[in-house]
Amino acid sequence: MKFKAEIDVMPLKALLDPQGKAVSSSMSNVGLSQISNVRIGKHMTLEIEASNMDDAKGLVDKACKDMLCNQIMEEYHFTVTAF
C-alpha cells in the first residue's frame, strides 16, 4: 500500500528561534503589529510503501528520529494517510 506523510519539525519551545524572532520584530514594519511570537520550522511530505498503516507510521517515525529532526533542538509531529 502507498501512504503519504505530512511532517512538521519545529524548534523546541524552550529554545530561541532566531528566524522567528527576526520575523516577529519585522511584523510592525509591515503593519502587522498584532502578530508576535512567530516560530519558523520545516514542513515535509513523504510517500511510503508499506504493508499497513502501523508499518508506515513506524517508518516515518524512524526517518524523523534518524534523519529529519535534530531531537536536541527540534520536535516533530506527523500524520500518515493512505492513498
ZIPEFEN-V475747 format. One line per field, one symbol per residue. phi: phi as a letter, one per 30 degrees, with the letter a starting at -180 (. if undefined). psi: psi as a letter, one per 20 degrees, with the letter a starting at -180 (. if undefined). burial: 1 if it has 24 or more other C-alpha atoms within 12 Angstrom, else 0. A space follows every 50 residues. Layout:
# ZIPEFEN-V475747
phi=???
psi=???
burial=???
This chain:
# ZIPEFEN-V475747
phi=.cbbccbccbdeddcdcedddddeddeddcibddcbhdbcbbbbbbcbcb daddddddddddddddbcbcddcbbbbbbbbdb
psi=qqqppppppqqqhiqpnhgggggghighhkkliiprlpppbqpqqqppor hrgggghggggggghhhipnihiqqqqqqpqq.
burial=00111111111000000000000000000000000001101000010100 000001101110010001100001111111100
